[in-house]
């Protein structure tokens, strides 16, 4: 009863936010029936990328930016390809196991990476991720070498149907994405999430308070990589194949562009960034060759004028809008010269 009462109080206190979320949920349910199959596939990739960027932000809350995040996506993709295609595991069991596999790979990487800070961690994480990708390329058994693995099966709903078509797979990706976002949102708002943010603000102060900085940084790296592995599972089962080239440095650059453009200060910042740039990329499809140049220009302008990302735009505009509103009210309150002033006693 207490939990139910708390839930009711939360909904009433945040009824406007809950209303917007309900409207967004209804829109996402209706959306795949309003667009073509190709655009549904774009939406599926957007949902997968949302998991990737939010899990990446989970790591950045400790003040560390990992260039091994896309290889962690590949780790989950290869794990599910081996489990479902090679060993016959069902998709629903492979989904969490592949996430755990990516987390385990991140745990092995984290011990040497824990000795690095700042730019050194940035470079070391890139080297670790590239070494992992090199293993997939070099070893034909069991990873298939340059050609990768092409025996990834279509997920089925406990024998009652499969997700081969775009719209059913969209709802599968939507359900997994919502579940992952809820878990990561709870982590971000929990005591653990606040500890990560303290490490980012002042690590020396956190250590003086008895916080084990190394442990919490490793934990953030492992959890973020595990969620990235889940995204890799969705990617592999949609493309029905896993190739090392999918997880190269180019994909990492796009990840950094999404996150920088959206911002990492708030939970929704990276989501805004990847959604806006995905829409822009579809609009610029006739100018496909110019997309990298356009994205590069956007990032340069963002770093100059919005260093905290697109999420900081409302906060920056609020004072200006307040001044404009105040000046408008003052203008309206001034007498125009044609108004009749009522004399006392009349």
N, C-alpha and C positions, 0 to 999 in steps of 0.2 A: 504493500500500500504506500509505503514511503517513497519507493522508486517511482510509482505511478504519479504520486503527487508532485514529485520533483520534475517529472517529465511535463506535466501539465503546466506547472509554474514556468518552466523554461520556454514552452511554446507560447504562453501568454506574454511573457516578458520580451520575447524576440519574434512576435507575430509577423512583423514586417519582413524580417529575414527569412522566416519559415515560409511565408507566402511566396517570396521570390524563388526560393529553392523548389517549392512545389511547382511553380510555373515553369521553371527550368527543366525539372524532371518530366513534366508533361510534354514539353517541347522536344526533348531528346527521344521520347518514346514515339512521337508522331513523325519526327524528322525523316527517318529512313524511308517512309512511305511517300514522301514528297519529292524525292530526288532520284536520279538515275543510279544504276548499279555501280558505275565507276565512282560516283560521289559517295556512295555508301562505303566503298573500299577506302576512300580518303578519310571518312569519318572513323573507320576502324583503326587506321594508322594514327589518327589524331588521338584516339583513346589510349592506344599503346604508348604514344609519345608523352601523354599526360602522366602516366605512371612513371615513365623514365625521368621526366623533369622534376616531379615532386619528390621522387626518391633521391634524386641528385641534391635537391634543396635540403633534404634531411641530413646529408653529409656536410653541406656548407654551413649549417647552423653551428657547427663546431669551429668554423673559421678555416676549413680546409676544402680546397677545390680539387676533386679527383679527376684525372684524365683516364682512369681505368674503368669508368662507369659503363661506357658502351661495350667493352669486352666482358663486363659482368652480364650485360644483356645477352651477349653471345654465349656465355657460359650456361645460362638458363635455357637458351635455344638448343644448344648441343646436348644438354642433359636430357631434355624431353625427347629429342630425336633419337637418342640412344635407348631411352627407357621405353618409349612407345613403339618406335620402329624396329629396334633391335631385340628388346626383351619382352615386348608384348604387354607392357603396363597400360592400364586404362588412363585416359587423359586426366580424369579427376584425381587420380593418385599421383600422376606425374606432375601436376601443377604445383602442389606444395613441395614435392621432393626436389624438383628442379630449382625452385626458389632457395631451398636449403642448400642445394649444391653450389649455387652462386654465392650464398653466404659463407659456405665452407671455404671456397676458393678465396674469397675476400679475407677470411680469417687467416689463411696461410700467408697472404700478401701483407697483412697488417703488421705483423711483428717486425719485419725489416723497415716497413714504411713508418712505423711509430717513432723511429729515431730521427725522422726528418721533420722540418717545419717550413712553413711559408712556401717560397719558390722551390726549395729543395723537394718538398713533398709533391709539388705540382709536376716536376720533372720525373721524380722517382715513380710516381703512380703511372705516368705515361709509359715508362720503361717496363714496369710490371705488366701492364695491360698489353703492350705490344709483344712481350715474351709469351703471354698466354695465346695471343692470336697466332704467333709464329708456330706454336705447338700444333694448333689446328691445321696449319698449312703443311707442316713437315711430315706429320704422322698420318699416313693413309689409313692405318688401322689404329684406332677405330673411327677417326674423325673424317676420313675421306679425302684428305689432302686439299688441293686447290679447288677441286670440284665439290667438296663438301658432302653433305648427306641429303639424299632426295627421297628417302622412304618415310617421311613424316606423315602419319595417317590423319584423316579428318576426325575431329572429335565427335563422339556420339553421345546422345543423352540416355545412357544406361540401356542401350539397345532399342529405344523407342523412336529414334530418329537421329539424324546427324546435322552438323553445322556447315555443310559444304557450300550452301548458298550464302550470299552476302548479308541479307537481312537477318537470318538466324544467328550468323556469327557476330553481327553487330550487337545483338542483344546479349550474347555471351560475353563479348568484350566489355560492354557497358556494365554488366553485373560485376565482373571481376574488377573493373576500374573503380566503381563506386565502393566496393568492399575494401580495396587497397587504400583509397583516399580516406575512408572513415578511420581505418586503423592508423594511418600516418597522421591524420588530424588529431586523433586522440593522443598519439605520442608527442606531437608538437605542443599540445596544451597540457601535458602531464608534467609531473615533477622532473621526469627524465628530460623532456624537451627544454624545460627552463634551465636545467644544468648544462645542457649543450650550449645554450645561448650565453650563459655566464662565461663559459670557456672562450667563446668568441669575443666577448667584450673585454675580459681581463683574466687571462689564464693564470697569471701570478697570484692575483687575489683569490681565485678559485682554489689554487693549491694551498694557500695560507689558511683557507677554511676547511681543509682536510679532504677536498675533492680529488679523487684519483683521475687526473686529466687523461693519462694514457688509456686507462680502461674505458672511459666514456667516449673517447675519440674512436677507439677500435670498435666499440659497440655501435656507434653511429655509422661507421664505415660498413660493418657487416650487415646491419639492418637495411641500410640504403641499397646495398648490393643485392640482398635477397629479394627486395621488391623489384629491382631491375631485372633479376632473373625471371620473375613472374611475367614481366612484360616480354621477355624473350620467348617464353612459352607461347604466349598469344601470337607473337610474330611468326614463330616457326610453323604453327599449325594453320595459320592463314596462308602463308606462302608455300607450304608443303615441302619446303626445302630449307637447308641451312648452308650458307656459303661464307667462308672467312672474310671475303671482301665486303660483306654487309656491315662488318663491325670495325672498319678501318678508321683512320684519323679524320676522314671527311665527315663521317657521322658524328664524331666527337666535336668537330667544329660547329656543326649545326646545333648540337646540344648546348654548347656554350653561347651561341647566338640567341637561342630561345630564352635561356636563363638570364643572360645579361639584359636582353630587351624587356623581359617581363619584370625582373627584379627578384630578390630573394628575401626581402624584409618580411613579407607576409606569406601566408600559406598559398594564397591564390595568385601571387605574382608570376611564378613560372607558368601556371595554367593560362593566364592572360597572354603571356609572351608566345607560347607555342600555338595557341589558338589564332592569335592575330597574324602571325607570320605564315601559318598554314593557309589561312584565307588569302593573304597577300600573294603567296606563291601560286595559288590556283588562279587568281586574277591575272597574274603576270605569266601565265602559261604560254601565250604566244611569244613572249620574250624570254624563253627558258634559258638561253645562253647568257642573258644579262642578269639573271637572278643572283648569282654570287656577288657581282659588283653592286647590285642594288642593296643586298643584305649587308654587305660590308659598309656601304655608305650609311645605312640606317644605324648600324652599331656605333660608328664613329660619332654620328649626331646624337645618339642616345647617351654615350659616355660624356659628351660635352655639355648637353643641355639637361639631360635626365640621368645623372650618374646612378641613381637608385632604381632606375628602370621605369617602365610604364606605370607600375603600381603607385608611384609617387606623384603622378600627374594630378589626381584630385586634391591631394594635400597641398601641392604647390599652387593650384588654381583657387583654392578656398579663400585665402586672404585677398586676392585680387577681386574675386567675385563679391566678397563682403564689402570691399571699398566701393565697387561699382553700385551695389545695392544701396549702400548708405548715401552715396552722392545722388542717386536717383530719388531717394526719399526726401533728401534735403531740397532738391529741385522742385519736387511736387509740393513741398510745404511752403515755399516762398510765395508771397502775394504777387499776383500778375498785374496789379494796377487797375483791374476792372472789378475787383471784389468790393462789395459794400461792407464797410465796417460798422457794426451795430454800436450805437452810442448808448452809454449807460442811462437807464431810466426810460428808454424808448422800446 
